[in-house]
Amino acid sequence: MARMLSSQILVGSVDCQRFQVLCQSQGVRAYPEIRLYSTKQPERYTTYNGWHRDAHSLRSWALSALPRASVDLTPDTFRSQVLSGRGHWVLDFYAPWCGPCQHFAPEFEVLARMLKGTVRSGKMDCQVHYQTCQSAGVTAYPTVRFYPDLGANRHEHSGEPINSRDANAIADIIRHRLEQLSPRLHSTPKDEL
């Protein structure tokens, strides 16, 4: 879990046999006890109460305590910000009842944090906004699409499909695509005189 959260959350451990006074002062009574402390309010913490202590469950729990890096989109914000606005976007088209979507949600948040400042991240609930998802050509959930900022040529609904559910792989694909777009987006017409 520590490796999976290394760029998101600082992870450490305390040997309560060796540091009994510290653990007692913190009210630790059962082992292992997993806590998430806030840097803004270190006296406040959240204790993991899940039955599953696998890395994915712990990672999902820890990431759910962080502020979201992605935004929820509506049909209006999809049109105005993604299709007609400026900037690159990566979108997660999902349905709340979809098991793979629930499993992918924390991974998408990791991706959103990885790309923050370069690519905006949004989520579209296809159960609520079925018409928009259908017009975007989404037929399965989750669907990840990249919408590069191509200036005036951006009015396509489909975006570029990304066939991965791994944040690192998706980030690599998008960075590679941005490198391909970079000369075209930043070139200025040259005077032939």
N, C-alpha and C positions, 0 to 999 in steps of 0.2 A: 504494500500500500504506500509506503514512504516513497518508493521510486515513482509510482503512478501519480503522486501529488507533488513531486519535488519542485515544480515551478509554480505551484498554486498555494501550498500550505506548508509551513515548517512542521516537521514531524520529529518527535523525540520520545524517549522512554525513560522511566525511572525504576530502578531496582528497589522495591519497597522493603526487601529484607535488609538491604544495606543502608537505606535511607528511611528508616522507620519513622523518625520524628517528622520528616517532611510529609510522608504519606498520611500519618495520623493527623497532622495539622490541616491537611486538605480534606479530611473526612473519607479517605479511601478505606473501604471495608471489605471489598470483594476483588478477586483477581481473575483474569485481567480486567481492569476498568479502563475504558477508553473515553477520553474527554477531548473536547474541542474548546480552546480558549480564544477569546477575542483579544487582539492587540490593543483595541481602544478601551476595553473594560476587562482587564485580566482577572478581576475577581469574579466575573460571570463566566460560566462555562455550560456546555451542553454535554450530557453523557450519552454514549451510544447504548441504546436499549434493544437493538435488533437481535434476533435469534441467530441470524447467519453472520458469521465472522469471517467471511471470505473477502478477498481484496476488493472485488467489485462492489459488494454491499457497503463496505466501509468507505470506499471512495465516493459512492453516490451520496451517502449520508454526509460526509465532510463537505462535498461540493454544494450540497443543498443549503448549507449554512452561509455560503458566500453570496454576495449580491449577484444577480444574473448579469451576464455580459451580453446576452442576446436580447432582442426585443420581440414582442408578440406583434404580428402584423394582421391587419384587417384588409379587406379588398381595397379600400381607399388608400391605406398606407402602402400597400403592395404596388398600386398604380403610381402614386405620387412620389414615393421614395425609391422604390426598387426600379420600376420601369421608366419613370420620367425624371427621377432625381439624379444627383451626381454621386459618384463614389461606387466602389465595388461592393457586392453583396454575396453572401453565401446563405442559402436558406435550407431549413429543415421542414419539409412538408410531412406532417404526422397526423395520427389519429389518437386521441387519448386512451382508447380501449386496446390499442395495438401493443402487444408484449414487446416485440423488437423495438418499437418506438420508445417505450419506457426504458428499455435497456440502453438505447442510444442517447437519450436525453442528457445524461451527465457527460458523455463523450463530446456531444455538441457544445456544451458549455466550456469544456476544456479547449476545443477548437476556437470558440469565440474569444476566449482570453488570449490564445496564441496569436490570433490575427488582429487583435484590437489595435486600432490606429491605422491599419492598412486596409482591412476589409470589414465591413459591417456585417453582423450576423442577425438573422431573423428567423422566427418560427411561425409557420402557418398551420393553424388547426383546421384540418380538412374535414372534420366532422361538422364544425360550425360554418366553415366557409367552403362548402363543397363545390359550388359553382366556380369559384376562383381557382381551386385546385384542378378541377376538370378542364377549365380553359387553359391552364398552364401545362396540360398533358400529363398530370400526375395520376398514375394508375395503381401504384403500390406504396406502402408505407413501411418505414420512413423512406423518403426520397430526398436526396441532397442535390442541390443545383447551385451552380456558380453563375452569377449575373455580373459580368465585367462591365465597367463603365466604358462604353464605346462611343461616347458622345451622342451624336444624333442618330446613330444606328442601333440604338438599344431597345427599340420598341417590340422586341420579340418576347412572347410569353414563356417560352420553353426554358430558357437558360441553358447552361451547359451541365449535363448530368455528371455526377461524380459517383462512381460505383465503389465506395468504401464506407465503412463505419468506424474507422480508426482515425482519431484526431490528427496524429502525426502524418499519416498517409494523405489525408485530405489537405492538410496545410502544405505539404510538399507539392501536391498537384496544383494547388492554387498559386503558390509562389512561382512554380515553373511557368504557369499560364501568364502570370503577371510579367515575368521576364520576357515572354514572347510578345506581350502587348506593349511593353515599355517603349521600344523604338517607334512604334506606330502612334502611340498616344502622345509622345513628347516631341515628335518631329514637327518642324515648321516648314512651310513651303519656302523653297529657295528661289531667289530672283535669278533668272537665267541671263541677265545682262552682263 
